[in-house]
Amino acid sequence: MEKVTILHKHFKKFISSQTIQEKVSGIAERINRDFEGKEVVFVGILNGVFIFVADLFRQVNLKARITFLRLASYHGMESTGKVKQLIGLSEDLKNHIVIVVEDIVDTGTTLDHIIRQLQSFQPAEIHVVTLLLKPEAYHHRIPIDYVGMEIPNKYIIGYGLDYNGYGRNLDGIYVLDENNES
């Protein structure tokens, strides 16, 4: 599909599923190389990351565990700027290498909150992976160790990303078509 409509908003294809899978494989290769012989704990940030982290985790050839956090800073198409924790950690992180996995980093507010929370568990190291980064919107200083792609500051859906809960099941990534809104 080149175009989709969700709740009266029109979106056009932005990134193909093939390109996404190439980026996921590239990130997995780097993680495998950088942490060879080490044990790591992946922390996926729900809801949007579930497809990306599943694809990534299946390509990791390390001694690895995975857990999830669920936080939110979006309502509709706008970031609220307020982050609230909904579901906590289920793994012991003390003295472990933690790899935080995000689907997208835009302002960095959610990521900043997550890192501060994770530091209280005294991990040995914290690293950050994101499939997508919006450098124009990012205003925090947290280093992002693995970035699949940098994208413009546009609203996107697909591959786990949603608009009011819809569109996560799209295999590619779609951008809001600002010329064709209704």
N, CA, C and O of each residue as an XYZ file, in Angstrom:
728
protein
N       0.834     -1.183      0.000
C       0.000      0.000      0.000
C       0.878      1.246      0.000
O       1.826      1.358      0.778
N       0.555      2.144     -0.856
C       1.305      3.402     -0.896
C       0.665      4.480     -0.031
O       1.344      5.404      0.416
N      -0.667      4.363      0.210
C      -1.383      5.330      1.038
C      -2.373      4.607      1.930
O      -2.953      3.593      1.541
N      -2.560      5.137      3.135
C      -3.567      4.607      4.054
C      -4.307      5.779      4.698
O      -3.777      6.885      4.811
N      -5.529      5.511      5.110
C      -6.325      6.506      5.828
C      -6.712      5.909      7.169
O      -7.243      4.801      7.245
N      -6.434      6.665      8.228
C      -6.756      6.237      9.586
C      -7.423      7.412     10.291
O      -6.851      8.495     10.418
N      -8.657      7.165     10.748
C      -9.417      8.189     11.469
C      -9.390      9.536     10.734
O      -9.114     10.576     11.331
N      -9.673      9.497      9.469
C      -9.776     10.677      8.599
C      -8.448     11.388      8.348
O      -8.434     12.506      7.833
N      -7.347     10.758      8.702
C      -6.016     11.303      8.387
C      -5.414     10.432      7.300
O      -5.534      9.208      7.331
N      -4.766     11.073      6.341
C      -4.157     10.359      5.225
C      -2.648     10.282      5.433
O      -2.001     11.263      5.801
N      -2.109      9.098      5.191
C      -0.682      8.844      5.349
C      -0.151      8.227      4.072
O      -0.844      7.444      3.421
N       1.085      8.578      3.705
C       1.703      7.990      2.514
C       2.968      7.233      2.904
O       3.626      7.563      3.891
N       3.293      6.218      2.120
C       4.466      5.361      2.396
C       5.702      6.238      2.504
O       5.943      7.111      1.670
N       6.483      5.983      3.555
C       7.687      6.754      3.831
C       8.926      5.867      3.834
O       9.952      6.216      3.252
N       8.819      4.697      4.506
C       9.943      3.762      4.589
C       9.400      2.359      4.332
O       8.448      1.928      4.982
N       9.999      1.658      3.397
C       9.529      0.312      3.046
C       9.904     -0.700      4.129
O      10.829     -0.476      4.910
N       9.177     -1.811      4.163
C       9.496     -2.859      5.132
C      10.867     -3.446      4.857
O      11.555     -3.861      5.789
N      11.282     -3.491      3.587
C      12.619     -4.006      3.257
C      13.706     -3.117      3.863
O      14.673     -3.620      4.435
N      13.549     -1.811      3.740
C      14.521     -0.880      4.317
C      14.556     -1.024      5.837
O      15.629     -1.011      6.439
N      13.387     -1.160      6.452
C      13.328     -1.340      7.907
C      14.114     -2.587      8.311
O      14.924     -2.538      9.236
N      13.876     -3.700      7.621
C      14.551     -4.952      7.983
C      16.065     -4.853      7.786
O      16.828     -5.435      8.557
N      16.501     -4.124      6.764
C      17.941     -3.907      6.566
C      18.533     -3.135      7.738
O      19.627     -3.450      8.206
N      17.807     -2.121      8.211
C      18.288     -1.327      9.352
C      18.308     -2.155     10.625
O      19.252     -2.063     11.409
N      17.273     -2.965     10.839
C      17.218     -3.833     12.017
C      18.405     -4.791     12.006
O      19.067     -4.967     13.029
N      18.679     -5.409     10.865
C      19.802     -6.344     10.757
C      21.130     -5.647     11.029
O      22.002     -6.210     11.690
N      21.285     -4.440     10.528
C      22.512     -3.681     10.768
C      22.722     -3.370     12.237
O      23.837     -3.478     12.747
N      21.653     -2.983     12.919
C      21.751     -2.715     14.359
C      22.104     -3.994     15.105
O      22.968     -3.980     15.981
N      21.446     -5.101     14.768
C      21.716     -6.382     15.436
C      23.174     -6.802     15.247
O      23.810     -7.276     16.188
N      23.701     -6.631     14.042
C      25.108     -6.978     13.782
C      26.035     -6.168     14.674
O      26.987     -6.711     15.234
N      25.767     -4.875     14.812
C      26.605     -4.016     15.652
C      26.517     -4.415     17.123
O      27.532     -4.460     17.817
N      25.307     -4.703     17.597
C      25.134     -5.124     18.988
C      25.855     -6.446     19.230
O      26.543     -6.603     20.239
N      25.701     -7.392     18.315
C      26.388     -8.681     18.449
C      27.902     -8.500     18.532
O      28.568     -9.161     19.329
N      28.432     -7.618     17.721
C      29.877     -7.361     17.711
C      30.311     -6.625     18.979
O      31.311     -6.985     19.599
N      29.548     -5.584     19.364
C      29.948     -4.747     20.501
C      29.837     -5.459     21.847
O      30.558     -5.117     22.785
N      28.952     -6.434     21.953
C      28.736     -7.106     23.241
C      29.069     -8.595     23.194
O      28.579     -9.373     24.012
N      29.891     -8.978     22.250
C      30.282    -10.381     22.114
C      30.840    -10.905     23.437
O      31.697    -10.275     24.057
N      30.338    -12.070     23.860
C      30.805    -12.698     25.089
C      30.244    -12.102     26.364
O      30.642    -12.503     27.457
N      29.318    -11.143     26.245
C      28.731    -10.501     27.423
C      27.250    -10.835     27.524
O      26.602    -11.188     26.539
N      26.741    -10.716     28.725
C      25.307    -10.901     28.957
C      24.639     -9.536     29.000
O      25.150     -8.616     29.639
N      23.514     -9.396     28.334
C      22.808     -8.117     28.284
C      21.332     -8.310     28.626
O      20.774     -9.399     28.484
N      20.724     -7.224     29.077
C      19.285     -7.203     29.332
C      18.689     -6.116     28.438
O      19.030     -4.940     28.558
N      17.803     -6.526     27.551
C      17.085     -5.581     26.704
C      15.861     -5.087     27.463
O      15.145     -5.873     28.084
N      15.626     -3.771     27.409
C      14.432     -3.176     28.001
C      13.675     -2.491     26.874
O      14.062     -1.417     26.413
N      12.600     -3.119     26.441
C      11.771     -2.562     25.377
C      10.741     -1.614     25.948
O      10.139     -1.890     26.986
N      10.538     -0.493     25.269
C       9.593      0.523     25.731
C       8.301      0.375     24.929
O       8.242      0.702     23.744
N       7.278     -0.123     25.601
C       5.980     -0.388     24.971
C       5.167      0.898     24.836
O       5.425      1.852     25.571
N       4.221      0.958     23.948
C       3.705     -0.108     23.117
C       4.416     -0.183     21.775
O       4.574     -1.266     21.212
N       4.839      0.947     21.270
C       5.311      1.030     19.895
C       6.476      0.140     19.524
O       6.625     -0.208     18.353
N       7.304     -0.239     20.475
C       8.539     -0.962     20.171
C       8.332     -2.456     19.935
O       9.268     -3.137     19.515
N       7.150     -2.979     20.189
C       7.001     -4.435     20.228
C       7.411     -5.130     18.936
O       7.987     -6.217     19.000
N       7.147     -4.567     17.790
C       7.539     -5.217     16.535
C       9.047     -5.090     16.316
O       9.718     -6.069     15.989
N       9.567     -3.889     16.496
C      11.000     -3.660     16.315
C      11.825     -4.511     17.265
O      12.780     -5.157     16.832
N      11.482     -4.529     18.548
C      12.301     -5.277     19.508
C      12.208     -6.779     19.246
O      13.184     -7.499     19.462
N      11.064     -7.262     18.788
C      10.951     -8.695     18.459
C      11.849     -9.036     17.277
O      12.562    -10.039     17.308
N      11.820     -8.209     16.237
C      12.675     -8.453     15.073
C      14.150     -8.357     15.442
O      14.959     -9.169     14.992
N      14.501     -7.366     16.261
C      15.881     -7.167     16.682
C      16.348     -8.316     17.578
O      17.422     -8.877     17.358
N      15.562     -8.662     18.569
C      15.949     -9.673     19.555
C      16.193    -11.030     18.905
O      17.080    -11.770     19.330
N      15.415    -11.362     17.882
C      15.608    -12.642     17.182
C      16.934    -12.700     16.438
O      17.411    -13.787     16.112
N      17.537    -11.545     16.164
C      18.807    -11.522     15.442
C      20.013    -11.343     16.368
O      21.153    -11.297     15.904
N      19.764    -11.243     17.666
C      20.849    -11.078     18.633
C      21.367    -12.462     19.013
O      20.604    -13.344     19.407
N      22.685    -12.630     18.885
C      23.336    -13.913     19.189
C      24.161    -13.810     20.465
O      25.320    -14.223     20.502
N      23.560    -13.260     21.498
C      24.228    -13.062     22.782
C      23.446    -13.777     23.872
O      22.311    -14.205     23.664
N      24.065    -13.897     25.027
C      23.320    -14.330     26.202
C      22.489    -13.116     26.613
O      23.027    -12.130     27.116
N      21.173    -13.195     26.393
C      20.344    -12.004     26.564
C      18.982    -12.345     27.162
O      18.411    -13.407     26.917
N      18.490    -11.399     27.954
C      17.136    -11.450     28.495
C      16.402    -10.210     28.007
O      17.015     -9.258     27.523
N      15.075    -10.234     28.141
C      14.295     -9.074     27.723
C      13.182     -8.807     28.724
O      12.578     -9.732     29.268
N      12.924     -7.536     28.956
C      11.816     -7.093     29.792
C      11.241     -5.837     29.149
O      11.783     -5.324     28.170
N      10.138     -5.351     29.709
C       9.451     -4.221     29.078
C       9.017     -3.196     30.109
O       8.704     -3.527     31.253
N       9.006     -1.952     29.678
C       8.408     -0.839     30.413
C       7.332     -0.254     29.513
O       7.430     -0.313     28.287
N       6.318      0.303     30.127
C       5.305      0.987     29.332
C       5.148      2.389     29.895
O       4.750      2.572     31.045
N       5.466      3.372     29.066
C       5.342      4.773     29.433
C       4.647      5.486     28.288
O       4.575      4.969     27.174
N       4.141      6.668     28.566
C       3.469      7.406     27.511
C       3.690      8.902     27.674
O       3.705      9.423     28.790
N       3.861      9.587     26.543
C       3.921     11.047     26.557
C       3.137     11.616     25.378
O       3.265     12.798     25.058
N       2.318     10.774     24.727
C       1.531     11.209     23.576
C       0.055     11.111     23.844
O      -0.405     10.200     24.532
N      -0.688     12.049     23.300
C      -2.140     11.979     23.250
C      -2.528     12.443     21.857
O      -2.296     13.599     21.505
N      -3.110     11.567     21.066
C      -3.403     11.902     19.670
C      -2.104     12.056     18.901
O      -1.301     11.124     18.849
N      -1.885     13.220     18.301
C      -0.694     13.455     17.490
C       0.299     14.382     18.174
O       1.321     14.731     17.582
N       0.022     14.783     19.396
C       0.867     15.735     20.101
C       1.504     15.102     21.329
O       0.867     14.328     22.043
N       2.764     15.437     21.565
C       3.421     15.016     22.792
C       2.872     15.860     23.926
O       2.796     17.083     23.807
N       2.488     15.224     25.024
C       1.961     15.961     26.165
C       3.075     16.594     26.989
O       2.835     17.515     27.770
N       4.311     16.086     26.807
C       5.435     16.572     27.597
C       5.475     15.986     28.993
O       6.417     16.241     29.743
N       4.465     15.204     29.355
C       4.403     14.565     30.664
C       4.504     13.064     30.471
O       3.815     12.488     29.629
N       5.358     12.443     31.249
C       5.580     11.005     31.140
C       5.043     10.335     32.393
O       5.282     10.800     33.508
N       4.318      9.243     32.206
C       3.834      8.490     33.362
C       4.171      7.025     33.184
O       4.032      6.475     32.092
N       4.613      6.397     34.256
C       4.934      4.980     34.199
C       3.668      4.181     34.426
O       2.912      4.442     35.362
N       3.443      3.212     33.568
C       2.255      2.378     33.682
C       2.593      0.955     34.108
O       1.860      0.358     34.897
N       3.680      0.407     33.602
C       4.098     -0.951     33.931
C       5.584     -0.919     34.245
O       6.348     -0.297     33.507
N       6.014     -1.569     35.315
C       7.404     -1.519     35.737
C       8.240     -2.688     35.260
O       7.793     -3.529     34.479
N       9.445     -2.714     35.746
C      10.419     -3.730     35.372
C      10.172     -5.050     36.088
O       9.648     -5.082     37.201
N      10.558     -6.136     35.429
C      10.443     -7.455     36.054
C      11.797     -8.151     36.169
O      11.857     -9.309     36.583
N      12.864     -7.480     35.817
C      14.206     -8.077     35.835
C      15.108     -7.331     36.806
O      14.949     -6.129     37.015
N      16.059     -8.054     37.400
C      17.088     -7.441     38.224
C      18.137     -6.851     37.286
O      18.709     -7.568     36.466
N      18.388     -5.562     37.402
C      19.330     -4.888     36.507
C      20.661     -4.555     37.168
O      21.585     -4.103     36.492
N      20.775     -4.766     38.462
C      21.986     -4.375     39.180
C      23.211     -5.077     38.583
O      23.248     -6.300     38.449
N      24.208     -4.264     38.231
C      25.483     -4.712     37.665
C      25.346     -5.402     36.301
O      26.257     -6.117     35.882
N      24.238     -5.202     35.617
C      24.040     -5.784     34.291
C      24.175     -4.711     33.207
O      23.997     -3.520     33.463
N      24.489     -5.156     32.012
C      24.496     -4.264     30.849
C      23.064     -4.178     30.337
O      22.455     -5.190     29.993
N      22.535     -2.964     30.291
C      21.152     -2.739     29.877
C      21.150     -2.058     28.513
O      21.875     -1.092     28.277
N      20.317     -2.586     27.627
C      20.130     -1.979     26.313
C      18.668     -1.565     26.207
O      17.783     -2.410     26.071
N      18.424     -0.261     26.269
C      17.078      0.288     26.153
C      16.724      0.337     24.668
O      17.492      0.856     23.858
N      15.563     -0.202     24.318
C      15.140     -0.236     22.919
C      13.879      0.603     22.749
O      12.841      0.323     23.348
N      13.992      1.627     21.925
C      12.888      2.529     21.585
C      12.553      2.359     20.119
O      13.426      2.029     19.316
N      11.289      2.582     19.757
C      10.913      2.594     18.357
C      11.324      3.913     17.715
O      11.867      3.939     16.610
N      11.057      5.010     18.426
C      11.346      6.343     17.905
C      11.733      7.267     19.055
O      11.161      7.198     20.143
N      12.700      8.123     18.800
C      13.060      9.171     19.756
C      12.839     10.490     19.047
O      13.455     10.780     18.022
N      11.942     11.284     19.618
C      11.762     12.625     19.057
C      12.257     13.655     20.066
O      13.423     14.040     19.984
N      11.453     14.122     21.005
C      11.939     15.135     21.950
C      12.964     14.567     22.921
O      13.857     15.286     23.370
N      12.846     13.289     23.249
C      13.741     12.662     24.207
C      13.215     12.697     25.631
O      13.876     12.197     26.541
N      12.037     13.278     25.844
C      11.469     13.380     27.189
C      11.226     12.006     27.800
O      11.589     11.767     28.951
N      10.614     11.102     27.039
C      10.361      9.746     27.539
C      11.677      9.038     27.824
O      11.835      8.412     28.872
N      12.614      9.133     26.901
C      13.907      8.479     27.071
C      14.633      9.005     28.307
O      15.203      8.220     29.065
N      14.622     10.309     28.520
C      15.258     10.904     29.701
C      14.653     10.322     30.974
O      15.382      9.972     31.903
N      13.346     10.219     31.023
C      12.659      9.660     32.186
C      13.063      8.203     32.406
O      13.317      7.789     33.537
N      13.120      7.443     31.341
C      13.487      6.025     31.421
C      14.906      5.857     31.948
O      15.141      5.049     32.847
N      15.842      6.602     31.404
C      17.242      6.481     31.820
C      17.386      6.823     33.299
O      18.081      6.123     34.034
N      16.732      7.897     33.737
C      16.806      8.256     35.158
C      16.240      7.141     36.036
O      16.796      6.827     37.088
N      15.143      6.553     35.600
C      14.539      5.463     36.367
C      15.471      4.246     36.397
O      15.672      3.639     37.449
N      16.028      3.900     35.255
C      16.899      2.723     35.182
C      18.180      2.895     35.995
O      18.681      1.927     36.566
N      18.713      4.112     36.054
C      19.934      4.348     36.832
C      19.734      4.017     38.307
O      20.690      3.653     38.991
N      18.521      4.136     38.798
C      18.249      3.817     40.207
C      18.381      2.312     40.492
O      18.489      1.912     41.651
N      18.374      1.485     39.452
C      18.554      0.039     39.605
C      20.029     -0.371     39.545
O      20.339     -1.560     39.618
N      20.926      0.582     39.416
C      22.379      0.398     39.436
C      22.898     -0.601     38.386
O      23.629     -1.530     38.728
N      22.524     -0.414     37.118
C      23.110     -1.285     36.097
C      24.576     -0.938     35.888
O      25.005      0.170     36.211
N      25.344     -1.872     35.352
C      26.757     -1.621     35.051
C      26.880     -0.591     33.928
O      27.724      0.303     33.982
N      26.028     -0.728     32.912
C      26.040      0.175     31.755
C      24.614      0.291     31.229
O      23.800     -0.621     31.381
N      24.331      1.438     30.607
C      23.065      1.610     29.897
C      23.390      2.089     28.491
O      24.128      3.056     28.305
N      22.829      1.402     27.507
C      22.973      1.787     26.103
C      21.583      1.978     25.517
O      20.609      1.402     26.002
N      21.498      2.791     24.471
C      20.202      3.102     23.874
C      20.205      2.749     22.400
O      21.143      3.061     21.666
N      19.122      2.082     21.980
C      18.883      1.726     20.586
C      17.556      2.353     20.179
O      16.581      2.277     20.926
N      17.510      2.967     19.012
C      16.239      3.403     18.448
C      16.232      3.123     16.951
O      17.243      3.290     16.268
N      15.100      2.703     16.463
C      14.975      2.522     15.018
C      14.980      3.881     14.336
O      15.625      4.061     13.303
N      14.259      4.841     14.917
C      14.082      6.156     14.297
C      14.450      7.271     15.269
O      14.117      7.217     16.453
N      15.142      8.278     14.750
C      15.504      9.459     15.536
C      15.104     10.704     14.756
O      15.384     10.822     13.563
N      14.441     11.636     15.453
C      14.096     12.935     14.874
C      15.072     13.963     15.445
O      14.783     14.567     16.478
N      16.218     14.175     14.798
C      17.230     15.075     15.378
C      16.740     16.512     15.551
O      17.193     17.208     16.461
N      15.828     16.967     14.700
C      15.299     18.333     14.827
C      14.531     18.522     16.133
O      14.527     19.613     16.704
N      13.889     17.466     16.600
C      13.047     17.557     17.797
C      13.789     17.189     19.070
O      13.364     17.569     20.161
N      14.894     16.453     18.953
C      15.601     15.913     20.116
C      16.304     17.033     20.868
O      17.116     17.755     20.291
N      15.993     17.183     22.173
C      16.609     18.261     22.954
C      17.181     17.797     24.290
O      17.292     18.586     25.228
N      17.540     16.535     24.376
C      18.207     16.024     25.574
C      19.633     15.618     25.206
O      19.981     15.554     24.026
N      20.445     15.347     26.203
C      21.855     15.025     25.957
C      22.185     13.551     26.115
O      23.357     13.176     26.113
N      21.195     12.734     26.246
C      21.421     11.299     26.415
C      21.987     10.747     25.112
O      21.379     10.920     24.056
N      23.139     10.088     25.168
C      23.692      9.530     23.931
C      22.844      8.355     23.431
O      22.421      7.503     24.211
N      22.611      8.328     22.144
C      21.877      7.223     21.529
C      22.908      6.421     20.751
O      23.449      6.884     19.747
N      23.171      5.211     21.231
C      24.281      4.407     20.729
C      24.024      3.788     19.364
O      24.950      3.624     18.569
N      22.776      3.446     19.091
C      22.439      2.757     17.831
C      21.187      3.400     17.255
O      20.125      3.384     17.878
N      21.319      3.965     16.059
C      20.203      4.619     15.377
C      20.029      3.964     14.016
O      20.959      3.918     13.211
N      18.828      3.458     13.772
C      18.546      2.867     12.469
C      18.498      3.922     11.376
O      19.158      3.788     10.345
N      17.709      4.984     11.604
C      17.541      6.056     10.618
C      17.214      7.360     11.317
O      16.520      7.377     12.334
N      17.719      8.451     10.763
C      17.282      9.777     11.171
C      16.193     10.203     10.203
O      16.302     10.008      8.993
N      15.131     10.793     10.764
C      14.002     11.206      9.936
C      13.610     12.637     10.281
O      13.968     13.131     11.350
N      12.878     13.310      9.393
C      12.413     14.661      9.708
C      11.356     14.626     10.815
O      10.808     13.572     11.142
N      11.089     15.786     11.374
C      10.135     15.900     12.478
C       8.701     15.893     11.939
O       8.007     16.909     11.979
N       8.275     14.747     11.442
C       6.936     14.544     10.877
C       6.248     13.437     11.659
O       6.909     12.611     12.290
N       4.923     13.420     11.617
C       4.165     12.381     12.308
C       4.126     11.128     11.446
O       3.764     11.180     10.271
N       4.505      9.993     12.051
C       4.572      8.740     11.306
C       3.818      7.631     12.029
O       3.607      7.685     13.241
N       3.415      6.616     11.248
C       2.745      5.435     11.785
C       3.283      4.204     11.075
O       3.977      4.307     10.064
N       2.953      3.044     11.617
C       3.337      1.769     11.010
C       4.495      1.130     11.750
O       5.217      1.799     12.489
N       4.668     -0.166     11.548
C       5.727     -0.947     12.179
C       5.763     -0.709     13.689
O       6.825     -0.507     14.279
N       4.564     -0.740     14.305
C       4.435     -0.561     15.742
C       4.013      0.833     16.166
O       3.464      1.007     17.254
N       4.258      1.820     15.335
C       3.886      3.200     15.649
C       2.415      3.412     15.283
O       1.925      2.861     14.298
N       1.717      4.221     16.094
C       0.278      4.337     15.883
C      -0.216      5.768     15.840
O       0.494      6.708     16.198
N      -1.450      5.906     15.391
C      -2.230      7.125     15.537
C      -3.486      6.719     16.298
O      -4.356      6.040     15.752
N      -3.580      7.133     17.555
C      -4.696      6.764     18.434
C      -4.962      5.261     18.453
O      -6.114      4.827     18.450
N      -3.893      4.476     18.472
C      -4.007      3.032     18.579
C      -4.081      2.286     17.260
O      -3.989      1.059     17.249
N      -4.243      2.983     16.161
C      -4.371      2.348     14.845
C      -3.100      2.519     14.018
O      -2.362      3.491     14.176
N      -2.864      1.560     13.141
C      -1.744      1.645     12.208
C      -0.510      0.878     12.632
O       0.438      0.775     11.853
N      -0.490      0.339     13.832
C       0.689     -0.399     14.294
C       0.993     -1.609     13.423
O       2.149     -2.017     13.311
N      -0.023     -2.180     12.812
C       0.118     -3.412     12.036
C       0.647     -3.192     10.626
O       0.879     -4.172      9.918
N       0.843     -1.990     10.197
C       1.383     -1.734      8.859
C       2.839     -2.176      8.810
O       3.602     -1.898      9.735
N       3.235     -2.867      7.730
C       4.607     -3.394      7.685
C       5.638     -2.346      7.315
O       6.818     -2.515      7.621
N       5.234     -1.289      6.677
C       6.130     -0.174      6.389
C       5.837      0.975      7.343
O       5.009      0.859      8.246
N       6.535      2.090      7.124
C       6.292      3.297      7.914
C       5.713      4.346      6.984
O       6.186      4.544      5.865
N       4.675      5.016      7.473
C       3.928      5.995      6.695
C       4.008      7.350      7.383
O       4.036      7.439      8.610
N       4.045      8.406      6.567
C       4.115      9.766      7.078
C       2.788     10.465      6.798
O       2.139     10.204      5.785
N       2.393     11.355      7.708
C       1.169     12.120      7.523
C       1.278     12.923      6.235
O       2.250     13.648      6.025
N       0.277     12.788      5.377
C       0.241     13.522      4.111
C      -0.418     14.867      4.384
O      -1.644     14.974      4.392
N       0.391     15.882      4.605
C      -0.120     17.201      4.980
C      -0.863     17.885      3.840
O      -1.623     18.823      4.080
N      -0.659     17.436      2.608
C      -1.369     18.005      1.457
C      -2.734     17.377      1.249
O      -3.520     17.856      0.431
N      -3.026     16.303      1.983
C      -4.246     15.557      1.720
C      -4.982     15.236      3.019
O      -5.583     14.170      3.143
N      -4.937     16.161      3.995
C      -5.654     15.940      5.248
C      -7.125     16.237      5.056
O      -7.502     17.081      4.243
N      -7.949     15.539      5.811
C      -9.384     15.850      5.761
C      -9.907     16.118      7.150
O     -11.093     16.398      7.320
